[in-house]
Amino acid sequence: MKDCDEVLREIELYLDRELDRTECVEIEHHLTGCGSCLQRKEFRVSLRALVAKKCGPDPVPTELLERIKELLASDPV
């Protein structure tokens, strides 16, 4: 079973559907019982939607993408 650290490290891969089915099930199971991780996942989903809406069909500027990745990586558990 995955703990919060593992889930938060893998949440972007999960959202991008880059994990195998077993890992997805483990993350989903964790999210059903952990409100904190679920809240962080929902924030990331909202952030992605906002970036997609504001950036439209234009590619996301590299600097913005790198800044977002830095912010997500520094998010304390």
Backbone atoms as SQL, in Angstrom:
CREATE TABLE atoms (id INTEGER PRIMARY KEY, chain TEXT, resi INTEGER, resn TEXT, atom TEXT, x REAL, y REAL, z REAL);
INSERT INTO atoms VALUES
  (1, 'A', 1, 'MET', 'N', 0.841, -1.174, 0.000),
  (2, 'A', 1, 'MET', 'CA', 0.000, 0.000, 0.000),
  (3, 'A', 1, 'MET', 'C', 0.895, 1.249, 0.000),
  (4, 'A', 2, 'LYS', 'N', 0.514, 2.251, -0.778),
  (5, 'A', 2, 'LYS', 'CA', 1.295, 3.471, -0.901),
  (6, 'A', 2, 'LYS', 'C', 0.991, 4.418, 0.263),
  (7, 'A', 3, 'ASP', 'N', 2.042, 5.135, 0.704),
  (8, 'A', 3, 'ASP', 'CA', 1.833, 6.152, 1.721),
  (9, 'A', 3, 'ASP', 'C', 1.735, 7.522, 1.038),
  (10, 'A', 4, 'CYS', 'N', 1.516, 8.565, 1.823),
  (11, 'A', 4, 'CYS', 'CA', 1.320, 9.909, 1.270),
  (12, 'A', 4, 'CYS', 'C', 2.517, 10.362, 0.442),
  (13, 'A', 5, 'ASP', 'N', 3.717, 10.125, 0.923),
  (14, 'A', 5, 'ASP', 'CA', 4.910, 10.544, 0.183),
  (15, 'A', 5, 'ASP', 'C', 4.943, 9.917, -1.212),
  (16, 'A', 6, 'GLU', 'N', 4.670, 8.631, -1.281),
  (17, 'A', 6, 'GLU', 'CA', 4.692, 7.929, -2.569),
  (18, 'A', 6, 'GLU', 'C', 3.596, 8.453, -3.494),
  (19, 'A', 7, 'VAL', 'N', 2.413, 8.628, -2.950),
  (20, 'A', 7, 'VAL', 'CA', 1.295, 9.105, -3.765),
  (21, 'A', 7, 'VAL', 'C', 1.599, 10.485, -4.325),
  (22, 'A', 8, 'LEU', 'N', 2.085, 11.380, -3.489),
  (23, 'A', 8, 'LEU', 'CA', 2.347, 12.742, -3.954),
  (24, 'A', 8, 'LEU', 'C', 3.514, 12.793, -4.935),
  (25, 'A', 9, 'ARG', 'N', 4.467, 11.888, -4.792),
  (26, 'A', 9, 'ARG', 'CA', 5.568, 11.819, -5.759),
  (27, 'A', 9, 'ARG', 'C', 5.081, 11.340, -7.121),
  (28, 'A', 10, 'GLU', 'N', 4.064, 10.506, -7.126),
  (29, 'A', 10, 'GLU', 'CA', 3.586, 9.887, -8.365),
  (30, 'A', 10, 'GLU', 'C', 2.300, 10.500, -8.912),
  (31, 'A', 11, 'ILE', 'N', 1.768, 11.531, -8.240),
  (32, 'A', 11, 'ILE', 'CA', 0.458, 12.043, -8.623),
  (33, 'A', 11, 'ILE', 'C', 0.430, 12.597, -10.044),
  (34, 'A', 12, 'GLU', 'N', 1.505, 13.241, -10.474),
  (35, 'A', 12, 'GLU', 'CA', 1.531, 13.766, -11.839),
  (36, 'A', 12, 'GLU', 'C', 1.525, 12.635, -12.867),
  (37, 'A', 13, 'LEU', 'N', 2.276, 11.581, -12.596),
  (38, 'A', 13, 'LEU', 'CA', 2.265, 10.414, -13.484),
  (39, 'A', 13, 'LEU', 'C', 0.883, 9.781, -13.516),
  (40, 'A', 14, 'TYR', 'N', 0.237, 9.743, -12.368),
  (41, 'A', 14, 'TYR', 'CA', -1.125, 9.208, -12.273),
  (42, 'A', 14, 'TYR', 'C', -2.084, 10.040, -13.125),
  (43, 'A', 15, 'LEU', 'N', -2.012, 11.361, -12.968),
  (44, 'A', 15, 'LEU', 'CA', -2.901, 12.242, -13.726),
  (45, 'A', 15, 'LEU', 'C', -2.633, 12.179, -15.222),
  (46, 'A', 16, 'ASP', 'N', -1.387, 11.929, -15.591),
  (47, 'A', 16, 'ASP', 'CA', -1.024, 11.806, -16.998),
  (48, 'A', 16, 'ASP', 'C', -1.278, 10.403, -17.543),
  (49, 'A', 17, 'ARG', 'N', -1.771, 9.513, -16.677),
  (50, 'A', 17, 'ARG', 'CA', -2.060, 8.120, -17.038),
  (51, 'A', 17, 'ARG', 'C', -0.812, 7.397, -17.541),
  (52, 'A', 18, 'GLU', 'N', 0.282, 7.654, -16.844),
  (53, 'A', 18, 'GLU', 'CA', 1.557, 7.039, -17.214),
  (54, 'A', 18, 'GLU', 'C', 1.952, 5.895, -16.286),
  (55, 'A', 19, 'LEU', 'N', 1.089, 5.551, -15.349),
  (56, 'A', 19, 'LEU', 'CA', 1.367, 4.449, -14.429),
  (57, 'A', 19, 'LEU', 'C', 0.613, 3.204, -14.883),
  (58, 'A', 20, 'ASP', 'N', 1.128, 2.047, -14.471),
  (59, 'A', 20, 'ASP', 'CA', 0.405, 0.826, -14.816),
  (60, 'A', 20, 'ASP', 'C', -0.846, 0.705, -13.935),
  (61, 'A', 21, 'ARG', 'N', -1.705, -0.195, -14.312),
  (62, 'A', 21, 'ARG', 'CA', -3.006, -0.336, -13.647),
  (63, 'A', 21, 'ARG', 'C', -2.861, -0.616, -12.152),
  (64, 'A', 22, 'THR', 'N', -1.910, -1.436, -11.768),
  (65, 'A', 22, 'THR', 'CA', -1.718, -1.766, -10.352),
  (66, 'A', 22, 'THR', 'C', -1.376, -0.520, -9.547),
  (67, 'A', 23, 'GLU', 'N', -0.475, 0.306, -10.069),
  (68, 'A', 23, 'GLU', 'CA', -0.094, 1.525, -9.369),
  (69, 'A', 23, 'GLU', 'C', -1.268, 2.501, -9.282),
  (70, 'A', 24, 'CYS', 'N', -2.054, 2.580, -10.350),
  (71, 'A', 24, 'CYS', 'CA', -3.231, 3.454, -10.341),
  (72, 'A', 24, 'CYS', 'C', -4.234, 3.019, -9.274),
  (73, 'A', 25, 'VAL', 'N', -4.459, 1.725, -9.184),
  (74, 'A', 25, 'VAL', 'CA', -5.393, 1.203, -8.182),
  (75, 'A', 25, 'VAL', 'C', -4.891, 1.525, -6.777),
  (76, 'A', 26, 'GLU', 'N', -3.590, 1.378, -6.538),
  (77, 'A', 26, 'GLU', 'CA', -3.029, 1.686, -5.220),
  (78, 'A', 26, 'GLU', 'C', -3.206, 3.168, -4.887),
  (79, 'A', 27, 'ILE', 'N', -2.967, 4.033, -5.857),
  (80, 'A', 27, 'ILE', 'CA', -3.138, 5.466, -5.625),
  (81, 'A', 27, 'ILE', 'C', -4.610, 5.782, -5.384),
  (82, 'A', 28, 'GLU', 'N', -5.494, 5.231, -6.188),
  (83, 'A', 28, 'GLU', 'CA', -6.925, 5.461, -6.013),
  (84, 'A', 28, 'GLU', 'C', -7.396, 4.986, -4.648),
  (85, 'A', 29, 'HIS', 'N', -6.896, 3.847, -4.223),
  (86, 'A', 29, 'HIS', 'CA', -7.249, 3.328, -2.893),
  (87, 'A', 29, 'HIS', 'C', -6.780, 4.298, -1.811),
  (88, 'A', 30, 'HIS', 'N', -5.563, 4.789, -1.939),
  (89, 'A', 30, 'HIS', 'CA', -5.041, 5.743, -0.958),
  (90, 'A', 30, 'HIS', 'C', -5.887, 7.019, -0.946),
  (91, 'A', 31, 'LEU', 'N', -6.235, 7.515, -2.135),
  (92, 'A', 31, 'LEU', 'CA', -6.993, 8.761, -2.225),
  (93, 'A', 31, 'LEU', 'C', -8.380, 8.647, -1.594),
  (94, 'A', 32, 'THR', 'N', -8.966, 7.462, -1.625),
  (95, 'A', 32, 'THR', 'CA', -10.293, 7.304, -1.020),
  (96, 'A', 32, 'THR', 'C', -10.241, 7.416, 0.498),
  (97, 'A', 33, 'GLY', 'N', -9.065, 7.165, 1.081),
  (98, 'A', 33, 'GLY', 'CA', -8.958, 7.217, 2.535),
  (99, 'A', 33, 'GLY', 'C', -8.122, 8.361, 3.068),
  (100, 'A', 34, 'CYS', 'N', -7.621, 9.221, 2.185),
  (101, 'A', 34, 'CYS', 'CA', -6.738, 10.301, 2.639),
  (102, 'A', 34, 'CYS', 'C', -7.211, 11.625, 2.044),
  (103, 'A', 35, 'GLY', 'N', -7.918, 12.380, 2.855),
  (104, 'A', 35, 'GLY', 'CA', -8.457, 13.654, 2.403),
  (105, 'A', 35, 'GLY', 'C', -7.384, 14.644, 2.001),
  (106, 'A', 36, 'SER', 'N', -6.255, 14.619, 2.686),
  (107, 'A', 36, 'SER', 'CA', -5.164, 15.545, 2.380),
  (108, 'A', 36, 'SER', 'C', -4.604, 15.294, 0.982),
  (109, 'A', 37, 'CYS', 'N', -4.325, 14.053, 0.664),
  (110, 'A', 37, 'CYS', 'CA', -3.802, 13.717, -0.665),
  (111, 'A', 37, 'CYS', 'C', -4.860, 13.962, -1.737),
  (112, 'A', 38, 'LEU', 'N', -6.112, 13.652, -1.428),
  (113, 'A', 38, 'LEU', 'CA', -7.187, 13.896, -2.382),
  (114, 'A', 38, 'LEU', 'C', -7.292, 15.388, -2.681),
  (115, 'A', 39, 'GLN', 'N', -7.174, 16.206, -1.655),
  (116, 'A', 39, 'GLN', 'CA', -7.231, 17.656, -1.840),
  (117, 'A', 39, 'GLN', 'C', -6.079, 18.137, -2.722),
  (118, 'A', 40, 'ARG', 'N', -4.896, 17.603, -2.510),
  (119, 'A', 40, 'ARG', 'CA', -3.747, 17.980, -3.336),
  (120, 'A', 40, 'ARG', 'C', -3.928, 17.527, -4.776),
  (121, 'A', 41, 'LYS', 'N', -4.498, 16.345, -4.957),
  (122, 'A', 41, 'LYS', 'CA', -4.775, 15.856, -6.318),
  (123, 'A', 41, 'LYS', 'C', -5.789, 16.762, -7.004),
  (124, 'A', 42, 'GLU', 'N', -6.847, 17.133, -6.292),
  (125, 'A', 42, 'GLU', 'CA', -7.861, 18.009, -6.868),
  (126, 'A', 42, 'GLU', 'C', -7.276, 19.380, -7.208),
  (127, 'A', 43, 'PHE', 'N', -6.359, 19.877, -6.373),
  (128, 'A', 43, 'PHE', 'CA', -5.692, 21.138, -6.678),
  (129, 'A', 43, 'PHE', 'C', -4.911, 21.028, -7.983),
  (130, 'A', 44, 'ARG', 'N', -4.183, 19.949, -8.141),
  (131, 'A', 44, 'ARG', 'CA', -3.396, 19.761, -9.367),
  (132, 'A', 44, 'ARG', 'C', -4.297, 19.655, -10.603),
  (133, 'A', 45, 'VAL', 'N', -5.433, 18.978, -10.456),
  (134, 'A', 45, 'VAL', 'CA', -6.390, 18.877, -11.562),
  (135, 'A', 45, 'VAL', 'C', -6.914, 20.276, -11.908),
  (136, 'A', 46, 'SER', 'N', -7.251, 21.061, -10.896),
  (137, 'A', 46, 'SER', 'CA', -7.736, 22.429, -11.126),
  (138, 'A', 46, 'SER', 'C', -6.659, 23.298, -11.753),
  (139, 'A', 47, 'LEU', 'N', -5.442, 23.154, -11.289),
  (140, 'A', 47, 'LEU', 'CA', -4.329, 23.925, -11.842),
  (141, 'A', 47, 'LEU', 'C', -4.120, 23.590, -13.312),
  (142, 'A', 48, 'ARG', 'N', -4.164, 22.327, -13.638),
  (143, 'A', 48, 'ARG', 'CA', -4.012, 21.911, -15.033),
  (144, 'A', 48, 'ARG', 'C', -5.118, 22.515, -15.894),
  (145, 'A', 49, 'ALA', 'N', -6.344, 22.501, -15.390),
  (146, 'A', 49, 'ALA', 'CA', -7.477, 23.054, -16.143),
  (147, 'A', 49, 'ALA', 'C', -7.307, 24.557, -16.340),
  (148, 'A', 50, 'LEU', 'N', -6.859, 25.241, -15.308),
  (149, 'A', 50, 'LEU', 'CA', -6.639, 26.682, -15.406),
  (150, 'A', 50, 'LEU', 'C', -5.550, 27.010, -16.420),
  (151, 'A', 51, 'VAL', 'N', -4.452, 26.296, -16.359),
  (152, 'A', 51, 'VAL', 'CA', -3.361, 26.522, -17.309),
  (153, 'A', 51, 'VAL', 'C', -3.845, 26.242, -18.733),
  (154, 'A', 52, 'ALA', 'N', -4.586, 25.158, -18.915),
  (155, 'A', 52, 'ALA', 'CA', -5.094, 24.826, -20.245),
  (156, 'A', 52, 'ALA', 'C', -6.042, 25.905, -20.751),
  (157, 'A', 53, 'LYS', 'N', -6.880, 26.425, -19.872),
  (158, 'A', 53, 'LYS', 'CA', -7.843, 27.454, -20.262),
  (159, 'A', 53, 'LYS', 'C', -7.130, 28.754, -20.624),
  (160, 'A', 54, 'LYS', 'N', -6.197, 29.164, -19.793),
  (161, 'A', 54, 'LYS', 'CA', -5.508, 30.435, -20.010),
  (162, 'A', 54, 'LYS', 'C', -4.522, 30.365, -21.167),
  (163, 'A', 55, 'CYS', 'N', -3.931, 29.220, -21.365),
  (164, 'A', 55, 'CYS', 'CA', -2.944, 29.082, -22.435),
  (165, 'A', 55, 'CYS', 'C', -3.603, 28.664, -23.743),
  (166, 'A', 56, 'GLY', 'N', -4.847, 28.193, -23.656),
  (167, 'A', 56, 'GLY', 'CA', -5.567, 27.801, -24.857),
  (168, 'A', 56, 'GLY', 'C', -4.780, 26.820, -25.693),
  (169, 'A', 57, 'PRO', 'N', -4.929, 26.920, -26.999),
  (170, 'A', 57, 'PRO', 'CA', -4.240, 25.981, -27.876),
  (171, 'A', 57, 'PRO', 'C', -2.752, 26.304, -28.034),
  (172, 'A', 58, 'ASP', 'N', -2.340, 27.460, -27.530),
  (173, 'A', 58, 'ASP', 'CA', -0.924, 27.810, -27.628),
  (174, 'A', 58, 'ASP', 'C', -0.115, 26.916, -26.692),
  (175, 'A', 59, 'PRO', 'N', 1.100, 26.581, -27.081),
  (176, 'A', 59, 'PRO', 'CA', 1.932, 25.769, -26.188),
  (177, 'A', 59, 'PRO', 'C', 2.257, 26.542, -24.909),
  (178, 'A', 60, 'VAL', 'N', 2.369, 25.801, -23.817),
  (179, 'A', 60, 'VAL', 'CA', 2.727, 26.419, -22.545),
  (180, 'A', 60, 'VAL', 'C', 4.165, 26.899, -22.646),
  (181, 'A', 61, 'PRO', 'N', 4.420, 28.162, -22.292),
  (182, 'A', 61, 'PRO', 'CA', 5.798, 28.646, -22.330),
  (183, 'A', 61, 'PRO', 'C', 6.699, 27.795, -21.437),
  (184, 'A', 62, 'THR', 'N', 7.867, 27.487, -21.916),
  (185, 'A', 62, 'THR', 'CA', 8.805, 26.630, -21.199),
  (186, 'A', 62, 'THR', 'C', 9.085, 27.164, -19.800),
  (187, 'A', 63, 'GLU', 'N', 9.275, 28.474, -19.672),
  (188, 'A', 63, 'GLU', 'CA', 9.571, 29.063, -18.358),
  (189, 'A', 63, 'GLU', 'C', 8.420, 28.840, -17.381),
  (190, 'A', 64, 'LEU', 'N', 7.189, 28.990, -17.850),
  (191, 'A', 64, 'LEU', 'CA', 6.032, 28.766, -16.993),
  (192, 'A', 64, 'LEU', 'C', 5.950, 27.305, -16.582),
  (193, 'A', 65, 'LEU', 'N', 6.147, 26.416, -17.523),
  (194, 'A', 65, 'LEU', 'CA', 6.091, 24.985, -17.228),
  (195, 'A', 65, 'LEU', 'C', 7.147, 24.600, -16.200),
  (196, 'A', 66, 'GLU', 'N', 8.351, 25.120, -16.348),
  (197, 'A', 66, 'GLU', 'CA', 9.421, 24.827, -15.395),
  (198, 'A', 66, 'GLU', 'C', 9.090, 25.390, -14.016),
  (199, 'A', 67, 'ARG', 'N', 8.526, 26.593, -13.972),
  (200, 'A', 67, 'ARG', 'CA', 8.160, 27.210, -12.687),
  (201, 'A', 67, 'ARG', 'C', 7.073, 26.394, -11.984),
  (202, 'A', 68, 'ILE', 'N', 6.094, 25.937, -12.744),
  (203, 'A', 68, 'ILE', 'CA', 5.024, 25.111, -12.168),
  (204, 'A', 68, 'ILE', 'C', 5.602, 23.812, -11.629),
  (205, 'A', 69, 'LYS', 'N', 6.485, 23.182, -12.390),
  (206, 'A', 69, 'LYS', 'CA', 7.118, 21.937, -11.927),
  (207, 'A', 69, 'LYS', 'C', 7.906, 22.169, -10.651),
  (208, 'A', 70, 'GLU', 'N', 8.621, 23.280, -10.561),
  (209, 'A', 70, 'GLU', 'CA', 9.373, 23.610, -9.346),
  (210, 'A', 70, 'GLU', 'C', 8.438, 23.785, -8.163),
  (211, 'A', 71, 'LEU', 'N', 7.333, 24.497, -8.369),
  (212, 'A', 71, 'LEU', 'CA', 6.372, 24.712, -7.291),
  (213, 'A', 71, 'LEU', 'C', 5.754, 23.396, -6.824),
  (214, 'A', 72, 'LEU', 'N', 5.409, 22.538, -7.760),
  (215, 'A', 72, 'LEU', 'CA', 4.832, 21.250, -7.391),
  (216, 'A', 72, 'LEU', 'C', 5.840, 20.366, -6.681),
  (217, 'A', 73, 'ALA', 'N', 7.082, 20.414, -7.115),
  (218, 'A', 73, 'ALA', 'CA', 8.127, 19.600, -6.487),
  (219, 'A', 73, 'ALA', 'C', 8.434, 20.078, -5.083),
  (220, 'A', 74, 'SER', 'N', 8.250, 21.364, -4.828),
  (221, 'A', 74, 'SER', 'CA', 8.562, 21.901, -3.504),
  (222, 'A', 74, 'SER', 'C', 7.381, 21.843, -2.554),
  (223, 'A', 75, 'ASP', 'N', 6.236, 21.344, -3.016),
  (224, 'A', 75, 'ASP', 'CA', 5.030, 21.263, -2.199),
  (225, 'A', 75, 'ASP', 'C', 5.286, 20.320, -1.028),
  (226, 'A', 76, 'PRO', 'N', 5.255, 20.843, 0.214),
  (227, 'A', 76, 'PRO', 'CA', 5.514, 19.968, 1.369),
  (228, 'A', 76, 'PRO', 'C', 4.362, 18.988, 1.569),
  (229, 'A', 77, 'VAL', 'N', 4.707, 17.837, 2.061),
  (230, 'A', 77, 'VAL', 'CA', 3.702, 16.782, 2.275),
  (231, 'A', 77, 'VAL', 'C', 2.912, 17.035, 3.491);
